[in-house]
Amino acid sequence: MMQEEAVGDLGQSVGYVLKQVQASLHTAMDEVLRPLGLTVAQYACLELLGQHPGLSNSELARRAFVTRQSMNVVLRRLQERGLLTRPAYAAHGRALPTELTRAGQSTLREASVAVRAVERQIFAPLSQERQRRLREDLTSCAASAIANQPVTQP
């Protein structure tokens, strides 16, 4: 029989410490993005579109870890600021492929440099090799979590 184990000391819980780092990263990103008039979700959207032009709302939402409804609001605000374009009507199906404008590309460059500086600061205690190992370990954990998600029926 397998013995059940409680979380115990939160300082020893990998999940709790990971959440602390995530919260610190989010707060620091928010501070450097605010002067650019961006939220973390808006920055994530710009970064995703910069690397993968034409992503649909659904794909952007999934990759940015927000709901489709939240991504709709993000896209609308960025479009109102002239940072991205979306066609009024879908050429195929329902997806509206989204792309950055020149202003969006410029804002993304500035935001990306600011966010990278935040990451460097937060992960400075780790050598490049330890950062690489951490990234690989967390990627393995994320893949395992996805593989073990229950399958939902449509």
PyMOL commands that set and color helices and strands:
alter all, ss='L'
color gray80, all
select helices_A, chain A and resi 10-12+14-36+40-51+57-64+68-80+102-122+128-147
alter helices_A, ss='H'
color red, helices_A
select strands_A, chain A and resi 84-85+99-100
alter strands_A, ss='S'
color yellow, strands_A
deselect
rebuild
show_as cartoon
